[in-house]
Structures are given as structure tokens and as C-alpha cells.
Amino acid sequence: MGRLILIISVIFCISCTGGKKIVDNKNVEELSEEATIRKVKSTFVTFDHFNSNADLFIKTEMFTGSVNAKFRMIKDSVIWIAANKLGFEVGRVLITQDSVFMMERLQRTYVKASFDELSEMAGMQLDFNFVQDFLMGNPYLGETSNEVTYFASDSLLIKPALYDLKIAHNIDLSNYKLTSTSIRDDETKMDATLHYSDYKEIEENQLFSYIRDILLDDGSSEKREISIKFNNPEINVEKNIKFSIPDTYTAREF
């Protein structure tokens, strides 16, 4: 099914400088870079296990249409996705810290790829933590440097120093939650824009974004679009993660 819809559109596609704070509005509370990042991190969705159903609308060169999916995740360990169409499972994806595995039920094939291969396919650098943070709606931050800019519209911009990407997170100051992320890879000319909306409380009074809209643009006429609506997300409920490739399935390349 379109290489399982291009590895669920490269795991939703799939988000530069640093060292200073810039303030554009004196009426907004001014925090240091360190204090701002600490405040933003305090709103992160924290979990040991995460599970959710989701409705996906995907538009790519290979596939346009709707897919249902189930997500299961163990923090910092594994991400499991099962895709369904018309009530039938069409494939599964398993993501570990260093590899991505995919099964295609209809074609009876499977793929194993490293994150380097997946990054080349996506047109920008990806890793496990990037995908995990995206699924949880947490901004992907630099370990040592994040430039912070406050704006008059009750929002702030964070630019983490990560790889060779230009990343900018827009944060709503009313709750310090992520509203959008823009990503630019100058080498591949790939642009990605991610929007986060419909925040609601889930377990332990944590705010979670139920709706994500993603646009990928590599300069060609065909842009990739993905919309995700999570249904009934739950945290810290352990569920089995099964991923076993049948002996009758054939290995193939991307």
C-alpha cells in the first residue's frame, strides 16, 4: 500500500544559533534563556507508556486518502504503529533507538532501515527522540543551546541548535505549549511545517495536542500533507507490543 504510505509518510515527516535572549516586548514576562527552557520543559507530557488511536489523512505522490492507526510507545525504547484501512490491518511499523522496521500485509514484504536511511528518505535528519517528541507534542530542544525570542503577541520563539537544521518552535505564553514548528534543511532544500492544536487534558492533568497538521515542501510541485487526529490517548497503561515478521515475507529495499 504505497510502501505503507511511504513509511506512514516517513513517520509524519517528518522538529540556529544560540546563547542569547532577545526581548521584543517589555510587557511580557522576561525570563532568561535557561529559565524559559525550564518553564517550557515543565509543560512536557511525561509518560512511561503511551497508547492512542488516530485518524490520519495523507496526501503524497504515492497515496491520497484516510487511514486509521494505533500507536503504542514505551518511553526512550520503542514506538509501534499499526495501520488499518477499511477495517483491515495493512501494515505495522516498529521504531527502536537505531532502526525502523516495516511490514506490508498485502504485499507480504518487510523493510529494515537505519535512521540514516530514513533521514535520507525524508530529506532531513531524524532520530528516535525527534519522532518521540513529535508524537507527544513536545518541542525538540537542543541540549546546550536554544535561542529565545519574546514577542508582543503573547508568544515566544525557540531556535534550538540541532544538527545542521534550522528549527523554530512557536510557544503560546498562556500555557507554554507548542503551537507550531518550522524546519529547514539547507542541504536538501526541504521545508517542514508542523501545527499543533486542540489541546485537552489527559491523565495527570497534562495538556496534549489532539490535532497535528504537517506540510512538507521540497520545492517540487508535489507537496506532502498529513493531518492527524488522536482519539482516546492514554498514558502509563501497559499494553503488549507485538511485531513478528512471518517467515513467508520477503525482504526488500526502500
N, C-alpha and C positions, 0 to 999 in steps of 0.2 A: 504494500500500500504506500507507494511513493517513498520507498525506503523508510517505512514507518513515519511518513510525513517528515522526511529529512531529519530523522532522529528527534521527533517532536520539535521540528524546526530548530535544530541544534540547541535542544534543551532551552527553548524560548529565547535563543539567541543572546539567544543571546546568540557599575555596573561595570600645572602642572608643576605646578610649582607649589612650594610650601614654605612654612616657617614664619608666617606673619598673620596679623589680624587687621582687616580693613573695615572701617565703620562708615556707612553712608548716611545713617540716621541717628541723631543724638537722642531721639525719643524712645528708641528701642533699647532694652536692657543690653548693656555691652559686657560680654564675657570674654575672657582670654580664650585663645585657641584651645588650650588644654581644658579649660572649664566647659567650653562649648561642646567639645567632643565627648567629654564625660557626661554632659547633660543628654546629648543625643543617644549615647550608648545606654543610658538608664531607661530609655523607652524601647529598647530592642525587645522583640519577642523572644523569650527564653524558653527552652524546652530540652527534654531528653529524647522524646519521641513525638513525631508529628504525623497526623493522618488527615486526609481530606479527599472528597470527591471534587471534580471540577468539570465545567463545560468549557470547551475550547472552540473558538472559531479561528481558522487558519487560512491564510491566503499566501500561497507561494507559487513559484513556477510549476511545481510538480503536483500541487493539490490545493483546492479551494473547497472549504466545507467545514462542517462541525464534527467534533469528536468528543466523546466522554472519556474521562481519565480518572484513575485512582492514584493517589500519592501516599507513600509511606516513607518515613525518614527516621533514621537514628542519627543523632547529632554527631557531626565530625566523623561519621563512619560510612553510611550508605544511604543512597536515595533510590527508591524503587517506584517505577511508574508503569501502570498497565493501561493501555489504550483500547477503547471499545467503540465499535461502530455498529449501529442497528442492533444492539444487544449482544454482539459477539466480540470476544476479545480478538484484536488484530495483531497485538504485539506487546512486548514488555521491554523496559529499559532498566538497567541496573548501573548505577554510578557509584564507584568507590573513589578513594583518595587519588588513585593514579590511572584508573581505566574506566571505560564506558563499554557496556555490553548491550546488545540489542537482539531480540528475537522477532522475526516476522512470521506470524502463524500461517498466513495464506500462502506465502512463498516457501515456507518451511526452510528458512535460511536464518543465519545469525552473523553478527558482526562483533568483533572486539577491536577497540581502538584506544589509543592513549589520549590524554588531554592535549598533547601537542598536535595530534592528528585532528582532533575535534576543533582545536583553535584554528588550524589552517582551513578547515571546512567552514567555520563561522566567519573567518576573516578578521578575528581579533583574539587576544589572549584570554583564555578561560582556565579556571581551575575549580576544584571541588568547592572551596569556600565561596567563590563567586556565585555558583549555582545555588548553594545552600542559603546564602544571604538573600538572593533574589526571591526564592520561594517563600522565605519568611518575611519579606518586605523590609529587611534591614539594609541600610546603606553599607556598601562595601568600602571600608576605610583603610587608609594607609597605616602601617604600624608605627611609622616615625614622623610623618609629616602630612598635615591636612590644612590647606589654606582656607580660612573662614572669612566670609564677607556678609555683613548685615545689610538688609535693605529696608526701605521705608514702608514696604507693603507687608510688614509683619512676617517676613520670611528671611531665610539665610541661605547662603550658597557655600557648599563644602567641596573643595577640589583636592582629592587625595592624590598622593604621588604613588602611582602603581604602574609597574612595567613601563612601557612607552606610550600608554594610553592617556588621552585627555578625558578625564571623568569629572562631571559636575553634578552634585546632588542638591536638589532644592528641598529645603526643610520648612515646614509650617511651624512658626513660633508659638502658635496656640497650643500645640501638643508635642512639638519637636519630632513629628513623624515625617517620613519621606513622602513627597508629592510627585517628584519626577527625577529621573536620572538621564543625563545625556552622555554618550560615549563616542569618542572619535579616535580611530586608528589611522594616523597619517600615512603609515607604510602601505596599508591595504586600501585606504580611502573609504573605509567602512564607517558609517554613522549609525548609531542605535539610540533610540529614544524610548524610555520606559516611563509610563504613568501609573501611579498608584492611587486608588480611590476607594470609596465606600468602606471607611474604617468602622469596625464594630468591635465590641469587647468579646473576647473569648475567655477561656478558663484563666483564673487567677487575675482577672481584671486587666488583661493585656489587650491593647488595640492592634487589630490585624486588618490588613487591606484585603478585602474580598474580591476586588476587581483590578486587573492589570491589563494595560494596553501597551503593546510593543510594536515599534516600527523599525525595520532595518532598511538601510539605503546604501548601496554600494556604487551609486552613480549610474546604474543601468536603468532601463525603462521598467524593469520588474522590481517592485519593492515588496518585501516580505512583511506581512502584518499578522499579529497574533493577539487575540483577546482571550483572557482567562477569567472565569468567574468561579471562585471557590464556593463549595457547598458543605456545610456542616464540618468545618475544620475542628480538630481536637488535638490537644497536646497532652503528653505524658500518659497516653494509653498505649500499652504494648500490643502490637499485632504482628502476626507472622509475616515474614518476608520470604517468599519462595521464588527462586529463579534457578531453574534447572534446564539446560539445553538438551533436548532429546537427541539420541544418537543418530536418528534419521535426518536431522537437519544438516544443511550444507553450509560450510563457512564461505564467506565472500568478503570482498573489499568494499570500501565505501563507494 
